[in-house]
Amino acid sequence: MTFCHQLKLEAPDGKMRETDCANTEGIFRIIQSIPSPKAEPFKRWLAKVGYERVQEIENPELATKRKKKRTIIISTRERISKELLERAKFVNLGKLRDFIAL
């Protein structure tokens, strides 16, 4: 059974070429079928996330908690990025160049 379909998409050379495409379910099935040790961490992560989503369907409060936690993480990341940019304005580039040249 194949999970890919051929669709004509524009290639870098501008020509329309048949390209293997798959929907989300098909991509997940393809990933599951990869017999490589390098794919195992991704497969484990995918199984974990899938399990968590099933748990959230059974208990919607879990989804609300995950959303709140994610919102906090994103706002913290944005705040830290802004702080780093502000601090970077005060870096003495001459001293930085000397340090890098060592």
Secondary structure, DSSP 8 states (H G I E B T S, - for coil): ----EEEEEE-TTS-EEEEEE--HHHHHHHHHH---GGGHHHHHHHHHHHHHHHHHHH-HHHHHHHHHHHHHHHHHHHHHHHHHHHHHTT--HHHHHHHHH-
